[in-house]
Amino acid sequence: MREGTTHKIVDYLDGFQTEERGSRIPVGALATQLSNNEQYAGGLLQFFPHAEGYVKATNLSLGNNPNYAFNYVFNYTDHLGNVRVSYTKDPQTGNLKILDESHYYPFGLKHQEYQANGFTTNPIQGVIIAPVANNPFKYKYQGQELQDELGLNWYSYKYRNYDPTISRFFNVDPLTEKYVDWGPYVFSGNRVVDARELEGLEPQEVGKDTQTLVIVTNGRTAKTPKDVVSEGKTLIKNLPSPYNQGDDGLSLIGKKGYEINNAEVINYAGSDSGITAKDIAKTIIGFKENNPNGEVIMVGHSLGAKDNLKAANMIGDIRINLMINLEAAQKEGGMLGSVYSQEVKNVDNLINFDTFSSDKKGGGGIGAKHSTRISLPRGFDHTNMDNSLVVPIVETINSRNRFHPISTMNTYNYNNLKVKNNDDGGTSP
């Protein structure tokens, strides 16, 4: 290191667990809750997130034992997760204090601040903006961290880095072979008004015309102990071959012959670690921000049902109109796994399925507004139930405006339902 230079070590504590903290994520808090966690510099805590922003930690001690003072900072975010305003209560005056304000060109280049006569370097007229010197909270555009060291001024997405001055990534898209009609450095598919970039991989489209969102989450994809689902690759279509075919189990929902009327169907793969739940929560929050009156339906099997239940608890008071769980299970006790249950008070209609002889029966959601539990007759088991129930599930969803989904499912003749086994046996937890 050259004489006179300094360096800084920043540590990130990843793996934010919403359930353990007991907090829920409301609409608008996506940037802070799903993108970043506790941050340390030189071994000292800088901040940690809360449901509407973050808590800034200030070390008051000059010795080796930290003595922190904490200030709640609240973020106002737009529909793409951009942090527009950060504000707090001044501990000395008790008045509202704006810490930071950001406005962006479409591809993320930051505006200068405004006043009545146009762009200027001065604060907004009538509003005193007092930026915190050396503020460690750098999560701005789309909730991603701004790397301003050495004058870089790029945003660090999970898999590559983005420069808003040229509106391009300067690393190749890891999924470029799947999207040959896009350039390998394109940002958000060149859609920056109704879509947001997901971790440097692919954009999550937020369709303003879509009034019904159907989340379908399969059970464990691979037969081997190795989970093929990884961060940023939780959609069925992004799994490695042959698991990306989507020709089995619940992944048939939305395909030809199993269409959901007037709805967008997104097929996820359940994960051993639960990482799919975060992506599902992002999708639902983005959908509801653009379609506040839109309808959300969730269908899951085994680990996928577990991920759906976890995602439902990550989205705060957003209502789930219909949730269908097929023996929710978690990865415990080896390959067989164990039953999984979770309270979901934001679900209007809940249907839990059990099979005749299974060690996974009794799992699923509890505490919904309306709920039922259905036990399938002999011949159905944990592995084949997802294939067998595709038709009843599709028919129930498509008839929900004429018949109550719980009544439809309860009156279905399951004794006449054909048992369909997996071609590859790849849905056990």
Helices and strands as residue ranges (DSSP letters): E 10-13, H 18-21, H 30-35, E 38-41, E 44-50, E 53-59, E 68-77, E 83-89, E 96-101, E 114-115, E 118-119, G 141-143, E 145-147, G 149-151, E 154-156, E 161-163, E 168-169, G 188-190, E 195-198, E 202-205, E 212-220, G 236-238, G 249-252, E 264-270, H 276-290, E 295-301, H 303-314, E 320-326, E 329-330, E 338-339, E 341-343, E 347-354, E 364-366, E 370-375, H 385-388, H 390-398, H 405-411, G 414-416
